[in-house]
Amino acid sequence: MLTKMTGHDLPDRHIISSDASLRVALETLNSLSGEVMTLLVTDSGGRMVGTLTDGDVRRALLAGVTLDRPVESAMHRAFRSVRQESDPADIRRIRESGISLLPVLDADGRIVSVIDLRRQTTRLPVRAVLMAGGRGERLRPLTDSVPKPLLRVADRCIIDINIESLQRCGIEDITVTVRYLAEQIERHFSSTPVKCIREDEPLGTIGALSLLPAVDPQASTLLMNSDLFTSISFEEFYLRHIETGADITIATVPHTVSIPFAILSVDGDRVTGIEEKPTYTHYANAGIYLIRNSLVNDMPQHRLDAPDFIAGAIGAGAKVSYFPISGTWLDIGTPADFRQACEVMRHHRNLSPL
């Protein structure tokens, strides 16, 4: 069963007052055995003013500071933090510097949350929707009594693998659209933060987005099929979406076609060139999208498939970009695909590249 994974559910014992003694700080650090050995220091008004590690205390003691002195006499004042509205690119730069605990501060400098960068790699400001309403016909009889998203790859449900990857990126607003054997999926997520929305009728590969409430039109929704097995970097996917200024970004996988013959290039009745056994690489739709909410908010409630929606957006002048997936991608549609996913999972327990 999926459990809640967040990077900011850290206990208060990581926070210490600046006027607490260094002896109390050492006792607190000692109690953190097995966790990140860093304390976040706040002043009397609750504003963050520094960090403290056992190394900071050791250096202070060597400099003659006694254990009855306050924490502020040894704390590190040039700490790293982010604001609630900080860009994920800022978080990535801090993560790459080796910091483990990243405090998120409000406009007054108070700690709103703390990202444990060992468990959560970033904080993407998107909501995520996973489509899980299909019948999984090609996987019968496995799907006769179990919806495909709940089939187990090794010891984990397919959909849980994807949701855990989303949660590692700090995405907390996650919705699953359900129809076939919906009650099983709803029961599966009943004790988690994941929400379920039922399709009263089949709405295609993207139409269920119309069932979601309208949200900030300038933000984006991450949509993906729930039965994918992938190591896509959602962080890189999002950053590409923002950098290109796209209204829609489509995750893609390379599909190479080799022609075993010499191919002619022609112009009318004239041959302009000939290429011996060429190989062509095409970008195939991977079933994962980032869509600006202004397009989602206006989506009509009727059956709609992704290719038609995207073609309509292009026709209306929207900018559509693409993001090539580097790593694992498998659409679990057949028994052979399912066996391959199980084999991959035996060797790679954590698919996330981050």
C-alpha positions as CSV (number, residue, x, y, z in Angstrom):
1,M,0.0,0.0,0.0
2,L,1.2,3.5,-0.9
3,T,2.3,5.6,2.1
4,K,2.6,9.3,2.3
5,M,6.0,10.5,1.2
6,T,6.9,14.1,1.7
7,G,10.1,16.0,2.4
8,H,8.8,18.4,4.9
9,D,7.3,16.2,7.6
10,L,10.3,16.7,9.8
11,P,9.8,16.7,13.6
12,D,10.3,19.8,15.6
13,R,13.4,18.4,17.2
14,H,15.3,19.7,14.1
15,I,14.5,23.2,15.2
16,I,16.2,24.9,18.2
17,S,16.1,28.4,19.7
18,S,19.1,30.6,19.3
19,D,19.2,31.2,23.1
20,A,19.3,27.5,24.0
21,S,22.7,26.3,25.4
22,L,25.2,24.4,23.3
23,R,24.9,21.6,25.8
24,V,21.2,21.3,24.9
25,A,22.1,21.5,21.2
26,L,24.5,18.6,21.6
27,E,21.9,16.5,23.3
28,T,19.5,17.4,20.6
29,L,22.0,16.5,17.9
30,N,22.7,13.2,19.6
31,S,19.0,12.3,19.5
32,L,19.0,12.7,15.7
33,S,21.2,9.6,15.2
34,G,20.3,8.1,11.8
35,E,18.8,11.4,10.5
36,V,20.3,14.6,9.1
37,M,22.5,15.9,11.8
38,T,21.6,19.6,11.4
39,L,19.6,21.9,13.6
40,L,17.7,24.9,12.2
41,V,18.1,27.9,14.6
42,T,15.3,30.4,15.1
43,D,15.1,33.6,17.1
44,S,12.5,34.6,19.7
45,G,10.2,35.7,16.9
46,G,10.4,32.3,15.2
47,R,12.5,33.7,12.3
48,M,15.3,31.4,11.1
49,V,18.8,32.9,11.8
50,G,21.2,30.0,11.3
51,T,22.0,26.3,11.3
52,L,24.0,24.2,13.7
53,T,25.9,21.0,13.2
54,D,28.1,19.0,15.6
55,G,31.1,20.4,13.6
56,D,30.0,23.9,14.4
57,V,29.8,23.1,18.1
58,R,33.2,21.3,17.9
59,R,34.9,24.4,16.3
60,A,33.3,26.7,18.9
61,L,34.6,24.5,21.8
62,L,38.1,24.5,20.3
63,A,37.9,28.3,20.1
64,G,37.1,28.5,23.8
65,V,33.4,28.8,23.8
66,T,31.8,26.9,26.8
67,L,28.8,24.5,26.7
68,D,26.7,26.9,28.7
69,R,26.9,29.6,26.0
70,P,23.9,30.1,23.7
71,V,23.6,28.4,20.3
72,E,23.9,31.7,18.5
73,S,27.6,31.8,19.6
74,A,28.4,28.8,17.4
75,M,25.7,28.7,14.7
76,H,26.4,29.1,11.0
77,R,24.7,32.3,9.9
78,A,25.2,32.1,6.1
79,F,22.6,29.3,5.7
80,R,20.8,28.3,2.5
81,S,17.1,28.5,2.2
82,V,14.3,29.1,-0.3
83,R,11.1,31.0,-0.3
84,Q,7.7,29.4,-0.9
85,E,7.6,30.8,-4.4
86,S,11.2,29.8,-5.3
87,D,11.9,28.3,-8.7
88,P,12.7,24.6,-8.9
89,A,16.0,25.5,-10.6
90,D,17.1,27.3,-7.4
91,I,16.3,24.1,-5.4
92,R,18.3,22.0,-7.9
93,R,21.4,24.3,-7.5
94,I,21.2,24.0,-3.7
95,R,20.7,20.2,-3.8
96,E,23.8,19.9,-6.0
97,S,25.9,21.8,-3.4
98,G,25.4,18.8,-1.1
99,I,22.9,20.3,1.5
100,S,20.5,17.7,3.0
101,L,18.0,19.9,4.8
102,L,16.5,22.8,2.9
103,P,14.3,25.2,4.9
104,V,11.4,26.9,3.1
105,L,10.7,30.3,4.6
106,D,7.8,32.7,4.3
107,A,8.2,36.5,3.6
108,D,9.0,37.1,7.3
109,G,11.8,34.5,7.4
110,R,9.8,31.9,9.4
111,I,10.1,28.2,8.6
112,V,7.0,27.0,6.6
113,S,8.4,23.6,5.8
114,V,11.7,21.7,5.4
115,I,12.7,19.7,2.4
116,D,14.7,16.6,3.2
117,L,16.7,16.4,0.0
118,R,17.7,12.8,0.7
119,R,14.0,11.8,0.2
120,Q,12.6,14.6,-1.9
121,T,14.6,16.0,-4.7
122,T,12.7,19.2,-5.5
123,R,9.3,20.9,-5.2
124,L,7.5,21.2,-8.5
125,P,4.6,23.7,-8.5
126,V,2.2,21.5,-10.5
127,R,-0.7,19.2,-9.8
128,A,-0.6,15.7,-11.2
129,V,-3.3,13.6,-12.8
130,L,-2.9,9.9,-13.5
131,M,-5.4,8.2,-15.9
132,A,-6.5,4.9,-14.5
133,G,-9.9,4.3,-16.0
134,G,-9.1,1.8,-18.8
135,R,-10.0,-1.9,-18.9
136,G,-6.5,-3.2,-19.8
137,E,-8.0,-5.6,-22.4
138,R,-4.7,-6.8,-23.8
139,L,-3.6,-7.9,-20.3
140,R,-6.5,-10.2,-19.8
141,P,-7.0,-12.5,-17.8
142,L,-4.7,-10.6,-15.3
143,T,-7.1,-7.6,-15.5
144,D,-10.4,-9.6,-15.3
145,S,-10.6,-9.0,-11.6
146,V,-7.8,-6.4,-10.9
147,P,-7.5,-3.0,-12.6
148,K,-4.2,-2.7,-14.5
149,P,-2.8,0.1,-12.3
150,L,-3.0,-2.2,-9.3
151,L,-1.1,-5.1,-10.9
152,R,2.1,-5.7,-9.0
153,V,5.5,-5.3,-10.5
154,A,7.7,-7.2,-8.1
155,D,6.0,-6.2,-4.8
156,R,4.6,-2.8,-5.8
157,C,1.6,-1.7,-7.7
158,I,2.3,-0.1,-11.0
159,I,0.5,3.1,-10.1
160,D,2.3,3.4,-6.8
161,I,5.7,3.4,-8.4
162,N,4.6,6.4,-10.5
163,I,3.0,8.3,-7.6
164,E,6.1,7.8,-5.4
165,S,8.2,9.3,-8.2
166,L,5.9,12.3,-8.3
167,Q,6.0,12.7,-4.5
168,R,9.8,12.6,-4.5
169,C,9.6,15.7,-6.7
170,G,7.4,17.4,-4.1
171,I,4.2,17.1,-6.0
172,E,1.4,16.8,-3.3
173,D,-1.7,17.5,-5.3
174,I,-2.3,14.1,-7.0
175,T,-5.5,12.9,-8.6
176,V,-6.3,9.5,-10.1
177,T,-9.2,9.3,-12.6
178,V,-11.0,5.9,-12.4
179,R,-13.7,4.0,-14.1
180,Y,-13.1,0.2,-14.6
181,L,-13.2,-1.5,-11.2
182,A,-13.0,2.0,-9.7
183,E,-13.9,0.9,-6.2
184,Q,-10.7,-1.1,-5.9
185,I,-8.5,1.9,-6.8
186,E,-10.6,4.2,-4.5
187,R,-10.1,1.7,-1.7
188,H,-6.4,1.4,-2.4
189,F,-5.9,5.2,-1.9
190,S,-8.5,5.7,0.8
191,S,-5.9,6.3,3.5
192,T,-3.6,8.4,1.5
193,P,-3.5,12.0,0.3
194,V,-4.2,10.8,-3.3
195,K,-7.7,11.9,-4.6
196,C,-9.8,9.8,-7.0
197,I,-12.3,11.1,-9.6
198,R,-14.8,8.8,-11.4
199,E,-15.6,9.0,-15.0
200,D,-19.3,8.4,-15.4
201,E,-18.7,7.6,-19.0
202,P,-15.5,6.9,-21.0
203,L,-13.8,10.3,-21.6
204,G,-10.8,9.1,-23.7
205,T,-7.1,9.5,-23.0
206,I,-7.3,13.1,-21.8
207,G,-11.0,14.1,-21.4
208,A,-11.1,13.3,-17.7
209,L,-9.1,16.5,-17.1
210,S,-12.4,18.4,-17.6
211,L,-13.6,16.9,-14.3
212,L,-11.0,18.8,-12.3
213,P,-11.7,22.1,-10.6
214,A,-10.3,25.2,-12.3
215,V,-7.0,26.4,-10.9
216,D,-4.3,29.1,-11.6
217,P,-4.4,29.4,-15.4
218,Q,-0.7,30.3,-15.5
219,A,0.4,27.1,-13.7
220,S,0.5,23.7,-15.2
221,T,-0.9,20.2,-14.8
222,L,1.2,17.1,-15.2
223,L,-0.9,14.4,-16.9
224,M,0.3,10.8,-17.4
225,N,-1.0,7.3,-18.0
226,S,-1.0,5.4,-14.7
227,D,0.4,2.1,-16.3
228,L,3.7,3.5,-17.5
229,F,7.0,2.2,-16.2
230,T,9.6,5.0,-16.5
231,S,12.6,6.7,-15.0
232,I,11.7,10.1,-16.5
233,S,13.1,13.0,-14.6
234,F,10.0,15.0,-13.8
235,E,12.3,17.9,-12.7
236,E,14.0,18.1,-16.1
237,F,10.7,17.7,-17.8
238,Y,9.2,20.6,-15.9
239,L,12.3,22.9,-16.4
240,R,12.2,22.2,-20.1
241,H,8.5,23.1,-20.1
242,I,9.2,26.4,-18.4
243,E,12.4,27.3,-20.3
244,T,10.6,26.9,-23.7
245,G,7.6,28.8,-22.6
246,A,5.4,26.0,-23.9
247,D,1.7,25.7,-23.4
248,I,2.0,21.9,-23.8
249,T,5.1,19.8,-23.4
250,I,5.0,16.2,-24.5
251,A,7.4,13.6,-23.1
252,T,8.7,11.4,-25.9
253,V,10.7,8.3,-26.5
254,P,12.9,7.7,-29.6
255,H,11.6,5.2,-32.1
256,T,14.2,4.2,-34.7
257,V,13.2,2.7,-38.1
258,S,15.8,1.1,-40.3
259,I,15.1,0.7,-44.0
260,P,16.8,-2.3,-45.6
261,F,16.8,-0.8,-49.1
262,A,18.4,2.2,-50.9
263,I,15.9,5.0,-50.7
264,L,15.4,7.6,-53.5
265,S,14.8,11.3,-53.0
266,V,12.6,12.5,-55.8
267,D,11.3,15.8,-57.1
268,G,8.5,15.0,-59.6
269,D,10.0,12.6,-62.1
270,R,13.5,13.5,-61.2
271,V,15.7,11.6,-58.7
272,T,17.6,14.1,-56.6
273,G,19.5,11.6,-54.4
274,I,19.8,8.1,-53.1
275,E,20.6,6.9,-49.6
276,E,21.6,3.3,-48.9
277,K,19.7,1.6,-46.1
278,P,19.0,4.8,-44.1
279,T,17.9,4.9,-40.4
280,Y,15.4,7.4,-39.2
281,T,14.6,8.3,-35.6
282,H,11.2,9.6,-34.7
283,Y,9.8,10.9,-31.4
284,A,7.0,8.8,-30.1
285,N,4.4,10.1,-27.6
286,A,5.3,8.7,-24.2
287,G,1.8,9.4,-22.6
288,I,3.2,12.1,-20.2
289,Y,2.3,15.8,-20.6
290,L,2.6,19.1,-19.0
291,I,-0.3,21.4,-19.9
292,R,-0.9,25.0,-19.0
293,N,-3.9,25.2,-16.9
294,S,-5.6,27.9,-19.0
295,L,-6.1,25.1,-21.6
296,V,-7.3,22.6,-19.0
297,N,-9.7,25.0,-17.3
298,D,-11.6,25.5,-20.7
299,M,-11.7,21.8,-21.6
300,P,-15.3,20.7,-22.4
301,Q,-16.7,17.6,-20.7
302,H,-16.9,15.0,-23.4
303,R,-14.7,12.2,-24.8
304,L,-11.4,13.6,-26.0
305,D,-8.1,11.9,-26.9
306,A,-4.7,13.5,-26.5
307,P,-3.8,13.7,-30.2
308,D,-7.0,15.5,-31.0
309,F,-6.6,17.9,-28.0
310,I,-3.0,18.7,-29.0
311,A,-3.8,19.1,-32.7
312,G,-6.6,21.5,-31.7
313,A,-4.2,23.5,-29.4
314,I,-1.6,23.8,-32.2
315,G,-4.3,24.9,-34.6
316,A,-5.4,27.6,-32.1
317,G,-1.8,28.9,-31.9
318,A,-0.6,27.2,-28.7
319,K,3.1,26.4,-28.4
320,V,3.7,22.7,-28.1
321,S,7.2,21.5,-27.2
322,Y,8.7,18.0,-26.5
323,F,11.0,16.4,-24.0
324,P,13.0,13.3,-24.9
325,I,13.1,10.8,-22.0
326,S,16.5,9.5,-21.2
327,G,16.3,6.2,-19.4
328,T,13.6,3.6,-18.9
329,W,10.2,3.9,-20.5
330,L,7.7,1.0,-21.0
331,D,4.0,1.1,-21.7
332,I,2.7,-2.0,-19.8
333,G,0.1,-3.0,-22.4
334,T,0.7,-6.7,-23.0
335,P,1.8,-9.7,-20.9
336,A,5.3,-9.5,-22.5
337,D,5.5,-5.8,-21.4
338,F,4.4,-6.8,-17.9
339,R,7.0,-9.6,-17.7
340,Q,9.7,-7.1,-18.9
341,A,8.7,-4.6,-16.3
342,C,8.9,-7.2,-13.5
343,E,12.4,-8.2,-14.7
344,V,13.6,-4.6,-14.8
345,M,12.2,-4.0,-11.3
346,R,14.2,-6.9,-9.9
347,H,17.4,-5.2,-10.8
348,H,16.4,-1.5,-10.3
349,R,14.3,-1.0,-7.2
350,N,14.2,2.7,-7.5
351,L,13.4,3.9,-11.0
352,S,13.8,7.6,-10.2
353,P,16.9,9.2,-11.7
354,L,17.1,11.8,-9.0
